[in-house]
Amino acid sequence: MRRTDYLPVAGEEKNPGADFVNTDGRNNESIPMKNMYADEGSPLYPRLGPSFTDGRRRVDYVLAYQIQKPNSIRRQSSKFSDNNFIRRLRRSMSMRSSRAPLQPKEDPEIAAQKQRTDYHEDDKRFRREEFEENLLETGLELEKDEASKIPGIGFLKIHAPWDVLCREAEFMKLKMPTKKVYEVKQGSNLVEKIRLFIHKVTTPLHPKVNANRPQSVKSLSHPFSREKQHLFDLSDRDQFFDSKTRNSIVYEVLKRTRCTRAKYSMGITSLLANSVYTSAYSLHDGDIEGVNAEPNDRKLLYEQWASYSVFYKYQPIGLIRKYFGEKVGLYFAWLGVYTQMLIPAAIVGVIVFLYGCATVDDNIPSMEICDPRNNITMCPLCDRACSYWKLVTACGTARASHLFDNPATVFFSIFMALWAVLFMEHWKRRQMRLNYIWDLTGFGEEEECVLQEEHKDHNRAEYEFRVMQKTMRQEHSTPKGEKVKLTCTDRMPAYLTNVVMMIFMILVTFAIVFGVILYRISIKAALHMSNYPVARSNIRATVKTTAAIINLIVIIIMDEIYGAIARWLNTLDKSYEERLIFKTFVLKFVNAFTPIVYLAFFRGRLVGRPGNYLYVVGSYRMEECAHAGCLMELCIQLCITMLGKQLIQNNLFEIGIPKLKKLLRRRKSDMEEEVNKSLQRHEKDHILGPFIGLSPEYMEMIIQFGMVTLFVASFPLAPLFALLNNIIEIRLDAKKFVTELRRPIAAKAKDIGIWYNLLRGLSKVAVIVNAFVISFTSDFIPRLVYQYMYSLDGTMHGFVNHTLSYFNVTDFQQGTDPLEPTHLGYKVDVCRYKDYREPPSSGTPYELSKEFWAILAARLAFVVVFQNVVMLMSDFVDWLIPDIPKDISLQIHKEKILMVELFMQEEHGKRLAARDNHNQDNCTTPSSANRSPAQPHWRPPTHAKNAVFWENKRKEQEADAAAVYNM
């Protein structure tokens, strides 16, 4: 077993028979041997920066753990009575300072009270020692730091030497750049020329990130192999594996290493879950501020990416990928493409809104509503408390509704459906280009199989804990060596709980929405009964706004609750991430869109008619839409929800709460600003917040994408609000990743996973939803039907009167007629209400008229035609645009040819070398030994022929590729 890099401090006295404590709290175990015998003047104290105390070996990973309090008595754990554990216990005690005084014995009662705590501490310490021994056996080098400035926290710094990096890189099949470089030829077709022209024009918008190699030159990458090290450029071994790759390699070793001497096996996830280690993280490259901050990738990201002053520039996606890994890089690349595509959508949406503003004075229906000469008396909006009212009082609502309910919104709905398809296609092409640039074109085949095999046994801590419990229950019945797994029977209670809880949470959302409906009904009646003129002046606006704000608050609160419930429901799932994403998406989608769906498709349709209204919960009469429809209320709800969620979640949840947590962590550690500046890198990163994954970031954007696409017919300004939010969101997330969070482990990914399927599903559903919004929520179809079927002169004159039915006030149910019927100054015999029903004088009074059925048929026909036409256009655009850019497909083909050529040349060179050695052995005779040294040794001229052959072959392949490209 390797011990050379994990030694106690020189001069310590070993005394296995006594219990010592460390009075000064400093216990620098495992200072490397090179530092112990350093020359005079060399520092023996920890230096700033991510390196061991020798200043040469970099820290690739850090494990943090709690240090036992000095005044506690170490007790031997009853679980670990094995002699090996006793010997390791004594060895760990002998590593303490000999200058520490003996601890006086405690009172037996106090010792008995502390026995359970001491038992757990010893248990954790034994497991740490075993785990660290196993890490040493893998070849990793360790160094402990228990003299940190963070009280009660010890750190285990891990370094991966060169041989471990090579071994793991070969096992993980990491693609590394070879010595072979080739020129990347740009495409010559029209699309590529336009792309290059746009790239040149937007050069000032690109971040000032210097690349080591020009973009026209690319290294040929190949999975690393120790047998083929001569193919790779190993001139600088310290830079060959960058910090991102080193961290991921060490993390894979940590996941593979397990504690096996106890009754059940524990990996790093279980050790973290059981607080054997409190945290595990990789280190940031360096500081970002201060005079002594050396240039590093983190500082460059902070200056060129995480600053609000560069909000107008593109993101340095290559540097993000280099520092955080492919998975994080793909998220920010997707977010950048999404934000970029929102620009044309926002421009068209603003044009549609301005068109509504420009034509509002020419809109005949709103002019008829605002004309006081019509003198139309409307039926009461509620029972008893509400009275008759004049239609002219709805003038402002009618004019505002025209801003969002005009013929341009139909065009905008079709445009946004095609926009969603173009966005998906643009992202697929961008994703494929990034896969080529980042050498991920082969990922998902061999590498993914290796990673799946590697991750198959590395489950989450909660899953391992359940397996551990089952193992302990079946300790005597399970054959030795057989691995215990959770079966379908074990998971069945969890599956049933999942289904029941999901249904229950959805019903809770419906109940909350129903509660807001009751609030609107009751507050409207209360305001009508109020004696204050101010309260009665604008009842509709007050009710709409307050109800929308209540919905917003409930949505934000329930979002957090549903996220926690989804994580709790997912405890027993091995395929954790995708199922958690799906459950969280379903709950949050239902939470965010249930109030909007109610306003769009149900409000005003489950009302009944005067004299026969629909009542819920006793005497609550279902609410009606305004005469101009519910589209205005839908617009208000969308506006408040989008702005509120973005402002509150961005400013409060993503800025305020992380800063508050960071402040609390600093206060908990009792660190002042001067002390914080002198902290080492692993201590500073320990204060930062843990990285919890990209799911919250994706989820926020997916819900926003739904807001932008699903109900865009009612709110054309949604893309503009989303664009403004995302411009801030990118820099906000960048600042959070660079300054507020610990550095995440670099994870390889060639796509955005399940999020793409959710986006594609939303874009398909958006076509259907917008078709129903235009057809049933807006008055677009009734206006068309009236203009072409019922209008006398082919105009919209008389449309308002056509949409209103008559009601005889004597037909009110007893107790529902208004209390103040004469406040208008005249007696009301007939009032009007918005519906298509027969008049009281007909043979079938108050029945649905033939106009209703004609408009319903037109609405259903519009839904079918709109859906099929837009879907057909979307599929045509999808077919027209290839998923892989033509130049990228040619470059991938060229890489394969160059790789085959490289290995054939290598194989041919080996055969030539073997032939030369064989010829040299045959020529070594006594006569040849006496040959004059000046006589040249003959070699066959095969090298020249081979070089000419490969040069001709390369020219032929390039000619074939150029011919294919120009076809």
PADRENLUM-946279 format. One record per residue (C-alpha): residue in three letters; x, y, z. Coordinates in steps of 0.5 Angstrom, whole numbers, plus 2048, in hexadecimal, padded with zeros to 3 digits. Each point is the difference from the previous one (the first is absolute). Last residue first. Layout:
BEGIN
ALAXYZ;...
This chain:
BEGIN
MET7D2827790;ASN805805803;TYR8027FC806;VAL8007F97FC;ALA8058027FC;ALA804804805;ALA8007F9804;ASP8027FC7FA;ALA8068057FE;GLU802800808;GLN8007F87FF;GLU8048007FA;LYS805805803;ARG8017FC806;LYS8017F97FC;ASN8058047FC;GLU804802806;TRP7FF7F9803;PHE8047FD7FA;VAL8058057FF;ALA8027FF808;ASN8007F87FF;LYS8048017FA;ALA805804803;HIS8007FC806;THR8017F97FC;PRO8078027FD;PRO8037FA803;ARG806801805;TRP8077FF7FE;HIS806801805;PRO8058057FE;GLN8077FE800;ALA804805804;PRO8007FB806;SER8047FB7FC;ARG7FE7F9800;ASN8037FB805;ALA7F97FF803;SER7FD7FF7F9;SER8057FA7FF;PRO7FE7FD806;THR7F98017FF;THR7FB805802;CYS7FC8017FA;ASN7FA7FB802;ASP7FF804807;GLN8008077FC;ASN7FB7FD7FB;HIS7FB7FD806;ASN801807804;ASP7FE8047F9;ARG7FA7FB7FF;ALA7FE802807;ALA8008077FF;LEU7FD8007FA;ARG7FA7FC803;LYS800805806;GLY7FF8057FB;HIS7FB7FD7FC;GLU7FC7FF806;GLU801808802;GLN7FE8027F9;MET7FA7FC800;PHE7FE803807;LEU8018077FD;GLU7FC7FE7FA;VAL7FA7FD804;MET800807804;LEU8018047FA;ILE7FA7FD7FD;LYS7FC800806;GLU801807801;LYS7FE8027F9;HIS7FA7FD801;ILE7FE804806;GLN8038067FC;LEU7FB7FE7FA;SER7FA7FF805;ILE802807803;ASP8008047FA;LYS7F97FD7FE;PRO7FD802806;ILE7FD7FB804;ASP7F8800802;PRO7FF8017F8;ILE7FB8067FF;LEU7FA7FF7FB;TRP7FD7FA804;ASP7FF804806;VAL7FD8067FC;PHE7FB7FB7FD;ASP7FE7FD806;SER7FF807803;MET7FC8027FA;LEU7FC7F9800;MET7FF802808;VAL7FD8077FF;VAL7FC7FE7FA;ASN7FD7FA804;GLN7FF804807;PHE7FD8067FC;VAL7FB7FC7FC;VAL7FE7FB806;VAL7FF806805;PHE7FC8047FA;ALA7FB7FB7FF;LEU7FF800807;ARG7FF807801;ALA7FB8007F9;ALA7FC7FB803;LEU7FF803807;ILE7FF8077FC;ALA7FA7FC7FC;TRP7FD7FD806;PHE800807804;GLU7FD8037FA;LYS7FA7FB800;SER7FE802807;LEU8017FD807;GLU7FA800804;TYR7FE806804;PRO7F98007FE;THR7FD7FA7FB;GLY7FA8027FD;SER8038077FF;SER7FE806804;PRO8067FF806;PRO8058017FA;GLU8047FA7FE;ARG8077FF802;TYR8078027FD;ASP803803807;LYS803806803;TYR7FA803804;ARG7FB8067FF;CYS7FB802805;VAL7F88017FF;ASP7FB804804;VAL805805803;LYS7FC806804;TYR8048067FF;GLY805804804;LEU8067FC800;HIS7FF7FE807;THR7FA7FD7FF;PRO8017F9801;GLU803800807;LEU8007FA803;PRO8017FC7FA;ASP7FC7F97FE;THR8037FA803;GLY7FB7FF806;GLN7FA7FC7FC;GLN8037FE7F9;PHE8008067FB;ASP7FB7FF7FA;THR7FD807801;VAL8068037FE;ASN7FF7FE7F9;PHE8067FE7FD;TYR8038017F9;SER8067FE7FC;LEU8078047FE;THR8057FD7FB;HIS7FC8037FA;ASN7FF807804;VAL808800800;PHE8017FF7F9;GLY7FB8057FD;HIS8058037FC;MET8067FB7FF;THR7FF8017F8;GLY7FE7FC7FA;ASP7FA8047FF;LEU7FA7FC803;SER8047FC805;TYR7FE7F9801;MET8047FB7FD;TYR8078037FE;GLN801806805;TYR7FC7FC805;VAL8047FA7FF;LEU807803800;ARG7FE804806;PRO7FE7FA804;ILE8077FC7FE;PHE804806803;ASP7FC801806;SER8067FD804;THR8007FA805;PHE7FC7FB7FC;SER8048007F9;ILE806804801;VAL8017FD807;PHE7FF7F97FD;ALA8058017FA;ASN805802805;VAL7FF7FA805;ILE8017FB7FA;VAL8068047FD;ALA803800807;VAL7FF7F9801;LYS8057FE7FB;SER805806802;LEU7FF7FD807;GLY8027F97FE;ARG8068027FC;LEU802804807;LEU7FF7FA804;ASN8047FB7FB;TYR806805800;TRP800801808;ILE8007F8800;GLY8088007FE;ILE8038077FF;ASP8057FD7FB;LYS8077FD7FF;ALA8017FF808;LYS807800804;ALA800802807;ALA805804803;ILE7FF800808;PRO7FD807802;ARG804805803;ARG7FD803806;LEU7FB8057FF;GLU800808802;THR8058037FB;VAL8017FC7FA;PHE7F97FC7FF;LYS7FC806804;LYS8038057FB;ALA7FF7FC7FA;ASP7F97FF802;LEU7FE807801;ARG8048027FA;ILE7FB7FB7FC;GLU7FA802804;ILE8018087FE;ILE8007FF7F9;ASN7FA7FA801;ASN7FC805804;LEU8008057FA;LEU7FF7FB7FB;ALA7FA7FC804;PHE7FC807801;LEU8018017F8;PRO7FE7F97FE;ALA7F9801805;LEU7FE8077FC;PRO7FC7FC7FC;PHE7FB7FE806;SER7F97FD7FE;ALA8037FC7F9;VAL8067FF804;PHE7FD7FB805;LEU8047FA7FF;THR8068027FD;VAL803806804;MET7FD7FD807;GLY8027F97FE;PHE8088027FF;GLN7FF804807;ILE7FF7F9803;ILE8057FD7FC;MET805806802;GLU7FF7FF807;MET8007F8800;TYR8078017FC;GLU803804806;PRO7FD7FC805;SER8027F97FD;LEU8088027FF;GLY8027FD806;ILE801801808;PHE807804800;PRO801801807;GLY801807803;LEU807803801;ILE803800807;HIS8037FA7FE;ASP8038037FA;LYS804805805;GLU8037FB804;HIS8027FC7FA;ARG8048067FD;GLN803802806;LEU7FE805805;SER804806801;LYS7FA8057FD;ASN7FB7FD804;VAL804801806;GLU8008087FF;GLU7F98007FE;GLU7FE7FD807;MET7FE7F8801;ASP7FC7FE805;SER7FE7F97FD;LYS7F9801801;ARG8018077FE;ARG8037FE7F9;ARG7FA7FB7FF;LEU7FB805802;LEU8038057FA;LYS8007FA7FB;LYS7F97FE802;LEU7FE8087FF;LYS8038017FA;PRO7FD7F97FD;ILE7F9803802;GLY8018077FD;ILE8027FE7F9;GLU7FD7FA7FD;PHE7FA800805;LEU7FE807801;ASN8038047FA;ASN7FF7FA7FB;GLN7FA7FD803;ILE7FC806802;LEU8018047F9;GLN7FF7FA7FB;LYS7FA7FD804;GLY7FD807801;LEU8018027F8;MET7FE7F97FD;THR7FA800805;ILE7FE807800;CYS8008007F8;LEU7FC7F9800;GLN7FB802804;ILE7FF8077FD;CYS7FF7FD7F9;LEU7FB7FA803;GLU7FC806802;MET8008047FA;LEU7FF7F97FC;CYS7FA7FF804;GLY7FB8037FB;ALA7FE8077FE;HIS7FA800804;ALA8037FE806;CYS8017F9802;GLU7FB7FD805;GLU8017FD807;MET7FC7FA803;ARG7FB802805;TYR8027FE807;SER7FA7FE804;GLY8017F9802;VAL8077FE7FF;VAL7FF8017F8;TYR7FA8037FD;LEU7FE8007F8;TYR7FB8057FE;ASN7F97FF7FE;GLY7FD807800;PRO8058037FC;ARG8047FB7FC;GLY8057FA802;VAL807802802;LEU8047FA7FE;ARG8038037FA;GLY802807803;ARG8077FD803;PHE8017F97FD;PHE8058017FA;ALA805806801;LEU7FF802807;TYR8007F9803;VAL8067FE7FB;ILE804806803;PRO7FE7FE808;THR8027F97FE;PHE8078027FD;ALA805801805;ASN7FE7FB805;VAL7FF7FA7FA;PHE8068027FD;LYS804800807;LEU7FD7F9802;VAL8017FD7F9;PHE807803800;THR8027FD806;LYS7FE7F97FF;PHE8038007F9;ILE807803803;LEU8007FB806;ARG7FF7FB7FB;GLU8058027FB;GLU805801806;TYR7FF7FA804;SER8017FA7FC;LYS8017FC806;ASP7F9802803;LEU7FF7FF808;THR800807802;ASN7FC8037FA;LEU7FA802804;TRP804804805;ARG8048047FA;ALA7F98017FD;ILE7FD802807;ALA806805801;GLY7FE8037F9;TYR7F9800801;ILE801805806;GLU8058057FD;ASP7FB8007FA;MET7FA801805;ILE803806803;ILE8018047F9;ILE7F97FD7FD;VAL7FC803806;ILE804807800;LEU7FE8007F9;ASN7F97FE800;ILE7FF805806;ILE8038057FB;ALA7FB7FE7FB;ALA7FA801804;THR802807803;THR8018027F9;LYS7F97FD7FD;VAL7FC802806;THR802807800;ALA8008017F9;ARG7F97FE800;ILE7FD804805;ASN8038077FE;SER7FB805803;ARG7FD7FC805;ALA806800805;VAL8018087FF;PRO7F9801801;TYR8007FD807;ASN7F97FD802;SER8027F97FF;MET7FB7FB7FD;HIS8038007F9;LEU8077FF803;ALA7FD7FA805;ALA7FD7FC7FA;LYS8078017FC;ILE8047FE806;SER7FB7F9800;ILE8017FE7F9;ARG8078027FF;TYR8027FC807;LEU7FB7FA7FE;ILE8048007F9;VAL807800805;GLY7FE7FA804;PHE7FE7FC7F9;VAL8078027FE;ILE8037FD807;ALA7FB7FA7FF;PHE8037FE7F9;THR807801803;VAL7FE7FB806;LEU7FD7FB7FB;ILE8078007FC;MET8047FF807;PHE7FB7FA801;ILE8017FD7F9;MET807800801;MET8007FE807;VAL7FC7FA7FE;VAL8047FE7FB;ASN807801803;THR7FD7FC806;LEU7FE7FA7FC;TYR8078007FD;ALA803801807;PRO7FC7FA803;MET8027FC7F9;ARG807801801;ASP8027FA805;THR7FC7FC7FB;CYS8038027FA;THR8077FE803;LEU805804804;LYS8077FD7FF;VAL8047FB804;LYS8067FE7FD;GLU8027F9802;GLY8077FF803;LYS7FD7FC806;PRO7FA7FD7FF;THR7FA804802;SER7FC7FD806;HIS804802806;GLU8018077FE;GLN7F98017FD;ARG7FE806805;MET807803800;THR8008007F8;LYS7F98037FF;GLN802806805;MET8078017FB;VAL7FC7FF7FA;ARG7FB806803;PHE806804802;GLU8037FF7F9;TYR7FA8037FC;GLU800806805;ALA8088017FF;ARG7FF8007F8;ASN8027FA7FC;HIS8077FE7FE;ASP7FF7F97FD;LYS7FE8017F9;HIS805807800;GLU8067FC7FD;GLU7FC7FC7FB;GLN7FC8067FE;LEU8068047FF;VAL8047FA7FC;CYS7FA7FF7FC;GLU7FF8087FF;GLU8088007FE;GLU7FF7FB7FB;GLU7F98037FC;GLY7FE806803;PHE8068047FF;GLY8027FF7F9;THR7FF8077FD;LEU802803807;ASP8078037FE;TRP7FE807803;ILE8008037F9;TYR7FC7FB7FD;ASN7FB7FF805;LEU7FF808800;ARG7FE8007F9;MET7FB7FA801;GLN7FD805806;ARG8008067FB;ARG7FC7FC7FB;LYS7FB7FD805;TRP7FF807803;HIS7FF8037F9;GLU7FB7FA7FF;MET7FC801807;PHE8008087FF;LEU7FD7FF7F9;VAL7FB7FB802;ALA7FE805806;TRP8008067FB;LEU7FB7FC7FC;ALA7FB800805;MET802807802;PHE7FE8037F9;ILE7FA7FC800;SER7FE803806;PHE8028077FE;PHE7FC8007FA;VAL7FA7FE804;THR802806805;ALA8008057FA;PRO7F87FF7FF;ASN7FF803807;ASP7FF7FE807;PHE807803804;LEU7FF8077FF;HIS7F87FF7FE;SER8007FE808;ALA802807802;ARG7FA8047FC;ALA7FB7FB803;THR802800807;GLY8008087FF;CYS7F98007FE;ALA7FD7FB805;THR7FC806803;VAL7FD8017F9;LEU7FC7FA801;LYS7FC803806;TRP7FF7FC806;TYR7FA7FD804;SER8017FE807;CYS8057FC804;ALA7FF7FE807;ARG7F97FC7FF;ASP8047FB7FC;CYS8068017FC;LEU8028037F9;PRO7F98047FF;CYS7FD8007F9;MET8028057FB;THR7FD8067FE;ILE8028037F9;ASN7FF8077FF;ASN8038007F9;ARG801808800;PRO8057FF805;ASP8057FD7FA;CYS8067FD804;ILE7FD7F97FE;GLU7FF8027F9;MET8078027FF;SER8037FA804;PRO7FC7FC7FA;ILE8028057FB;ASN8087FF801;ASP8038077FC;ASP802803807;VAL8037FA802;THR8047FF7F9;ALA807803802;CYS8007FD807;GLY7FE7F97FD;TYR8068017FB;LEU805802805;PHE7FE7F9804;VAL8027FC7FA;ILE8068047FE;VAL8027FF808;GLY7FF7F87FF;VAL8048017F9;ILE806803803;ALA7FF7FB806;ALA8007FA7FC;PRO8068037FC;ILE804800806;LEU7FE7FA804;MET8047FC7FB;GLN806803803;THR7FE7FE807;TYR7FE7F97FF;VAL8077FF7FC;GLY804803806;LEU7FC7FC805;TRP8027FA7FC;ALA807802800;PHE7FF801808;TYR7FE7F9801;LEU8047FD7FB;GLY806803804;VAL7FE7FD806;LYS7FF7F97FD;GLU8078017FD;GLY804801806;PHE801806804;TYR8078037FF;LYS8017FE7F8;ARG7F88007FF;ILE800807802;LEU8068027FC;GLY7FD7FE7FA;ILE7F9803801;PRO803807801;GLN7F9803800;TYR7FF8057FB;LYS800807802;TYR7FA805801;PHE8007FF808;VAL808801800;SER7FF806806;TYR7FC7FB804;SER8067FC801;ALA8007F8801;TRP8037FF7F9;GLN8068047FE;GLU802802806;TYR7FE7FA805;LEU8027FB7FB;LEU8078037FF;LYS800800808;ARG7FE7F8800;ASP8057FF7FA;ASN806802803;PRO804806801;GLU803801807;ALA7FC804805;ASN805803805;VAL7FD8077FF;GLY7F97FE801;GLU7FA7FD7FD;ILE7FF7F97FC;ASP8047FB804;GLY8027FA7FE;ASP7FF7FA7FC;HIS7FA7FD804;LEU8007FA804;SER7FD7FA7FF;TYR7FB7FD805;ALA7FE7FC806;SER7FC801806;THR7FE7FE807;TYR8047FA800;VAL7FE7FA805;SER7FA804800;ASN7FB7FA7FE;ALA7FE8037FA;LEU8078027FE;LEU8037F9801;SER7FA7FD7FD;THR8028047F9;ILE8077FE801;GLY7FF7F9800;MET7FD7FB806;SER8007F9800;TYR7FC7FC805;LYS8037FC807;ALA806804800;ARG8077FF7FD;THR7FD8027F9;CYS801807800;ARG8008027F8;THR8048037FB;ARG7FC8017F9;LYS7FD806801;LEU807803803;VAL8037FE7F9;GLU7FB8037FC;TYR801807804;VAL8077FF7FF;ILE7FF8007F8;SER7FB806800;ASN805804804;ARG8067FF7FC;THR7FC8017F9;LYS7FD807803;SER807802802;ASP8037FE7F9;PHE8047FA7FF;PHE8058027FB;GLN802806804;ASP8047FD805;ARG8037FB7FB;ASP8038057FC;SER8047FD7FA;LEU7FA7FA800;ASP7FE8027F9;PHE7FC7F97FE;LEU8027FB7FB;HIS8067FD804;GLN7FB7FF806;LYS7FD7FA7FC;GLU8017FA805;ARG7FD805805;SER7FA8017FC;PHE7FC806800;PRO7FA8007FC;HIS8018047F9;SER8008077FE;LEU8038037FA;SER802807802;LYS7FC8067FC;VAL8038067FC;SER7FB8057FD;GLN7FE803807;PRO807802802;ARG8047FD805;ASN801802807;ALA7F9804800;ASN800807803;VAL7F9801804;LYS7FE8087FE;PRO7F97FE800;HIS7FC8017F9;LEU7FC8067FF;PRO8058047FC;THR8017FA7FB;THR7F88007FE;VAL8018027F9;LYS8067FB7FF;HIS7FB7FA803;ILE7FA8037FC;PHE8047FF7FA;LEU8037F9802;ARG7F87FE801;ILE7FE8037F9;LYS8067FC7FD;GLU7FE7FA803;VAL7F98007FE;LEU8028027F9;ASN8057FA7FF;SER807801800;GLY8017FC807;GLN806802804;LYS8067FC800;VAL8037FD807;GLU8077FF7FF;TYR8037FA803;VAL8047FF806;LYS8047F9802;LYS803800807;THR7FA7FD803;PRO7FB804804;MET7FC7FB806;LYS7FA7FC7FF;LEU7FF7FD807;LYS7FF7F9800;MET7FE7FF807;PHE8057FB801;GLU8058037FC;ALA7FF807804;GLU8007FC806;ARG8077FC7FF;CYS8038077FD;LEU7FD804806;VAL8037FB805;ASP8077FF7FD;TRP800808800;PRO7FF801807;ALA7F9802803;HIS800804806;ILE7FB800806;LYS7FF805805;LEU7FC7FE807;PHE7FE805803;GLY7FE801808;ILE7FA805802;GLY7FF801808;PRO8028077FF;ILE8018037F9;LYS807803801;SER8037F97FE;ALA8057FD804;GLU7FD7F97FE;ASP8037FF7F9;LYS8017F97FE;GLU8047FE7FA;LEU7FE7FB7FB;GLU8047FD7FA;LEU7FB7FB7FB;GLY8037FA7FE;THR7FA7FB801;GLU8037FD806;LEU800807803;LEU7F98017FF;ASN7FF7FA803;GLU803802806;GLU7FC806800;PHE7FA7FD800;GLU8027FB806;GLU802806804;ARG7FA8047FE;ARG7FC7FA803;PHE804800806;ARG7FF807801;LYS7F88007FF;ASP7FF7FA805;ASP805803805;GLU7FB807800;HIS7FA7FB800;TYR8027FD806;ASP802807803;THR7F98027FF;ARG7FD7FA803;GLN805800806;LYS7FF807802;GLN7FB7FF805;ALA8047FA803;ALA806805801;ILE7FB805803;GLU7FE7FB805;PRO8077FD801;ASP803807802;GLU8068017FB;LYS8077FE801;PRO8058057FF;GLN8038017F9;LEU8077FF800;PRO8048067FD;ALA8028017F9;ARG8088007FF;SER8007FA7FC;SER7FC8027FB;ARG7FB7FC7FC;MET8027FA7FB;SER8007FB806;MET7F9800800;SER7FF7FF7F9;ARG8047FA801;ARG7FC7FD806;LEU7FA8017FC;ARG8037FC7FA;ARG8027FA805;ILE7FA800803;PHE7FC8007F9;ASN8057FA7FE;ASN7FF7FC806;ASP7F88007FF;SER7FC803805;PHE7FC8057FB;LYS7F9800802;SER801801807;SER8048077FF;GLN806802804;ARG7FE806804;ARG8048067FF;ILE7FF805805;SER7FD8077FE;ASN804807802;PRO8038007F9;LYS7FA8007FC;GLN8007FB7FB;ILE8028037F9;GLN7FA8017FB;TYR8027FE7F9;ALA8028037F9;LEU8027FC7FA;VAL8048047FB;TYR8027FE7F8;ASP8058027FB;VAL805803805;ARG8068027FC;ARG8077FC802;ARG8068067FF;GLY7FF804806;ASP8037FB805;THR7FA802805;PHE7FB7FD7FB;SER7FD8047FA;PRO7FA8057FF;GLY803806802;LEU802804806;ARG8067FC803;PRO7FF7FC806;TYR806800805;LEU8077FD7FF;PRO8028057FC;SER8077FF7FD;GLY806804804;GLU8047FB802;ASP7FF7FA7FB;ALA7FA7FB800;TYR8017FA804;MET7F97FF803;ASN7FD8047F9;LYS8027FA7FC;MET7FD7FB805;PRO7F98037FF;ILE7FC803806;SER7FC7FA801;GLU7FD803807;ASN800807801;ASN7FC800807;ARG7FF807803;GLY7FB801805;ASP804803805;THR7FF7FB805;ASN8007FA7FC;VAL7FD7FA805;PHE8047FA802;ASP7FD7F9802;ALA8057FB802;GLY8037F97FE;PRO8028017F9;ASN805805802;LYS8048037FA;GLU804806801;GLU8008057FA;GLY8068037FE;ALA7FF8007F8;VAL7F98017FE;PRO7FC7FA7FE;LEU8007FD7FA;TYR7FC7FF7F9;ASP8048007FA;THR8057FB802;ARG7FA7FB802;ARG7FF7FC7FA;MET7FD7F9802;
